[in-house]
Amino acid sequence: MFKSILVPIDLADTDLAKPAIETAATLSQNWGGSIRLLNVLPMTPVMLAEYVPADFDEQQRQTSEEALAIVARESGIDPAHISSVVRQGGIYHEILEEAAHMKADLIVMTSHRPAMRTYFLGSNAGHVVRYAKCSVLVVRH
């Protein structure tokens, strides 16, 4: 049922991602599927572009790829069943784009318990749940 699972990860808070990775691992084992870890880098604001090195975005991408490789290794998931990708742009937009690109059957992501501000402003998890074309499992932290 869930052969292709996408797990978005915020590398600034990898502990938050652990429940999602564990849930995805269990589901992928049950269904013989694969997992793709995703990290989304924000776009460098134009007003900061002149103050950062010319290869700043590439450095950020490389650092993120290395960090995702560590997360994948530490997950205990068979390397043949886990991959990772780094995208750059708006968080929920890039999550939805990657899900469409890889034809994901399921997106597993964690979310903090809702606070009053998220009821009014929305959250990335909320946007993904609303607009994803596949199933979404939100694991509360």
C-alpha positions as CSV (number, residue, x, y, z in Angstrom):
1,M,0.0,0.0,0.0
2,F,2.7,2.5,0.9
3,K,5.7,1.7,-1.3
4,S,7.1,5.2,-1.6
5,I,7.2,7.3,1.6
6,L,8.5,10.9,1.8
7,V,9.8,12.2,5.2
8,P,10.5,15.9,5.3
9,I,13.1,16.8,7.9
10,D,14.1,20.1,9.5
11,L,17.9,19.6,10.1
12,A,17.8,22.3,12.7
13,D,15.7,20.0,14.9
14,T,16.4,16.4,14.0
15,D,15.0,15.1,17.3
16,L,11.6,16.3,16.1
17,A,12.0,14.1,13.0
18,K,12.8,10.9,14.8
19,P,9.1,9.8,15.4
20,A,8.4,10.4,11.7
21,I,11.4,8.4,10.6
22,E,10.5,5.5,13.0
23,T,6.9,5.5,11.8
24,A,8.0,5.5,8.1
25,A,10.5,2.7,8.8
26,T,7.8,0.5,10.3
27,L,5.4,1.2,7.4
28,S,8.1,0.6,4.8
29,Q,9.0,-2.7,6.4
30,N,5.4,-3.8,6.5
31,W,4.8,-2.9,2.8
32,G,8.2,-3.5,1.4
33,G,8.6,0.2,0.5
34,S,11.3,2.8,0.3
35,I,11.8,6.1,2.2
36,R,13.1,9.4,0.9
37,L,14.3,12.0,3.4
38,L,13.8,15.6,2.3
39,N,15.3,18.8,3.6
40,V,14.2,22.1,2.2
41,L,16.6,25.0,2.2
42,P,15.2,28.5,2.2
43,M,16.0,30.8,-0.7
44,T,18.8,33.3,0.1
45,P,17.1,36.8,0.4
46,V,18.1,39.1,-2.4
47,M,19.2,41.8,0.1
48,L,21.7,39.4,1.7
49,A,23.1,38.1,-1.6
50,E,25.9,40.6,-1.7
51,Y,27.0,39.8,1.8
52,V,27.4,36.0,1.4
53,P,30.0,34.1,-0.7
54,A,29.1,33.4,-4.3
55,D,28.8,29.7,-3.7
56,F,26.8,30.1,-0.4
57,D,23.8,28.2,-1.8
58,E,26.0,25.3,-2.9
59,Q,27.7,25.2,0.4
60,Q,24.4,25.1,2.2
61,R,23.2,22.3,-0.1
62,Q,26.4,20.2,0.5
63,T,26.1,20.6,4.3
64,S,22.5,19.6,4.2
65,E,23.2,16.5,2.0
66,E,25.9,15.4,4.5
67,A,23.6,15.9,7.4
68,L,20.8,13.9,5.7
69,A,23.3,11.1,5.0
70,I,24.1,11.0,8.7
71,V,20.4,10.9,9.7
72,A,19.8,8.1,7.1
73,R,22.7,6.1,8.5
74,E,21.6,6.6,12.1
75,S,18.0,5.6,11.3
76,G,19.0,1.9,11.1
77,I,17.0,1.5,7.8
78,D,18.6,-0.7,5.2
79,P,20.6,1.7,2.9
80,A,18.9,0.0,-0.1
81,H,15.5,1.3,1.1
82,I,16.4,4.9,2.1
83,S,17.5,7.9,0.0
84,S,17.7,11.6,0.6
85,V,17.3,14.8,-1.4
86,V,17.8,18.5,-0.7
87,R,15.5,21.1,-2.4
88,Q,15.5,24.8,-2.2
89,G,12.4,27.1,-1.9
90,G,9.2,27.4,0.1
91,I,8.9,24.5,2.6
92,Y,5.4,23.2,1.9
93,H,5.7,23.9,-1.8
94,E,8.9,21.9,-2.1
95,I,7.5,19.0,0.0
96,L,4.5,18.8,-2.4
97,E,6.7,19.1,-5.5
98,E,9.0,16.3,-4.2
99,A,6.0,14.1,-3.4
100,A,4.7,14.5,-6.9
101,H,8.1,14.0,-8.5
102,M,8.8,10.7,-6.7
103,K,5.1,9.6,-6.9
104,A,4.9,9.3,-3.1
105,D,2.1,7.1,-1.7
106,L,2.5,8.7,1.8
107,I,4.1,11.7,3.4
108,V,5.1,11.2,7.1
109,M,5.9,14.3,9.0
110,T,6.1,15.5,12.5
111,S,4.4,18.6,13.9
112,H,4.5,20.3,17.2
113,R,1.3,20.4,19.2
114,P,-0.9,23.1,17.8
115,A,-0.7,26.5,19.5
116,M,-3.1,29.4,19.1
117,R,-0.9,31.1,16.6
118,T,-0.9,28.1,14.2
119,Y,-4.7,28.0,14.2
120,F,-4.6,31.5,12.7
121,L,-1.5,31.5,10.6
122,G,-1.4,27.9,9.5
123,S,1.7,25.7,9.4
124,N,3.7,23.8,6.8
125,A,2.2,20.5,8.0
126,G,-1.3,22.1,7.6
127,H,-0.5,23.2,4.1
128,V,0.8,19.8,3.2
129,V,-2.2,18.0,4.6
130,R,-4.6,20.3,2.7
131,Y,-2.8,20.2,-0.7
132,A,-1.1,16.8,-1.0
133,K,-2.3,14.5,-3.6
134,C,-1.3,11.5,-1.5
135,S,-2.0,10.4,2.0
136,V,-0.3,12.4,4.8
137,L,0.4,11.1,8.3
138,V,1.2,13.8,10.9
139,V,3.0,12.4,13.9
140,R,2.6,14.7,16.9
141,H,5.6,15.5,19.0
